[in-house]
Amino acid sequence: MLFRIDHQSPLSLSDQVAASVRRALADGSAGPGERLPAARELATSLEINLHTVLRGYQKLRDEGLVELRRGRGAMISEGAGPARGRLIERVHELAAEARAIGLSDDELLTLIRHTLNPSTPH
């Protein structure tokens, strides 16, 4: 799995760590059951702080893509796969686009809720 960090990117370093895993899932180069690099090793190889890597891994855990086990490291969840990876990447892109045009989080959530349930009033 290839981890890319761009110090000039507006994305936080932890978001970039998480995005690297999402991309690998989406393109099929990583899959369920695969172990992620140890946070300390990854931090050293990317020349970033250990806690930055851990925050990235925690974001992936919160998205249901990674399981974190004390003493055993991070592993891609059994339910994670290319379709879920692509969907979560698109959600992140949608959120970024909404912010870029000035939509609040509440406005975006209202649009999504209406799309999921068209009978709900705006």
N, C-alpha and C positions, 0 to 999 in steps of 0.2 A: 504494500500500500504506500502510495506516495503522498507525503505531507508537504504542502507548499505554504510558505509564509512570505507575505509581502509587507514589509514594514511601512511602505508608503500607502497601503490600502486604508480606506476609511473604516473597514471592518476591524473589530478588535482581534487581537491575536488568538484569544480563546475561540471566537467565532470562526476564525480561519482554520483552526485545528478541527473543530466540529464539521465544518464544510468539507474538509478533505475526506473525512470518513463518509459523509453523506454522498459525496461524488463517487467514491469507490463502491458504495452500495448501489447507487443508481446505474453505474456502468458495468456492474457485475464483477468487478475485479476484487471485491470482498463480499463475503456472505456470512450467513448465520453460523455461529459456532467459532468463527475466526477470532483469534486473540489479537487484541491491539497491542502495540508496543508499550512496554512499561513506561509510565508517565515520566519517571526520572530519566530514562534513556532517551525518550523522545525530546524532553526539554533540553537535554545536553546536545543532542544532534541538531536541533533547530536553534540552539543558542537563545532560548527563552526561559522564563521562570517556570519552575515545577508547578506552581499553583495556577499558572495560566493554562497549562496542559490539563490539569485536573478540572478546572472550570469548563474547558471544552468537553471533556469526557462527561461531566455532570449534565451539561446541556443535552448531550446525546442520550444519556440515561433518562432525562425528563421527557424526551421525545419517544422513548420506548425503543430506541435503536441499539442501546448498549446496556449490558448488565455489569455492574461494578461489584466485585466481591473482594472483601478484605483478605489480603494475603494471596489472592489468586489473580488479581488484576482486572482488566477490562476485556469483555468479550462481546462480540456482536450478538444481539438477541436472536433467539430462534424465530421470532415473528418478523424480523427485519429482512427485507429483500429488496431487489431492484425497484419494484413498484412503489413500495413505501418510501424508499430513499428518494426517488424522483418526486413523489408527492410532497415530502417535507421540504425538499429544495425549492419547489414551486411556491410553497406557502411562505418561505423566507423571502423569495423574490417578490411575491405579492405584497407582503408587509413593507418591504423596502420601497416598492413603487408607490404604495399608498402614502407613505410618509413623504416621499419626494414631491407628491402633488398636494401635500398639506392636509390629507385626511387624518382625522384623529383615530386612535385605536377603537373607540366606541363606534365611530361612523363605519369603519371597516367591518367590525363585528356585526353591525346592523345589516350591512349589505350581504354578508355571508349568511346570516340567519335567514334573511329574506330569500336568498337563492336556495337554501336548503328547504325552506318552508314558505313557498310563495303566498300562502293565504295569510301570513303574518303581516299586519300593517307596518309601514315604515316607521 
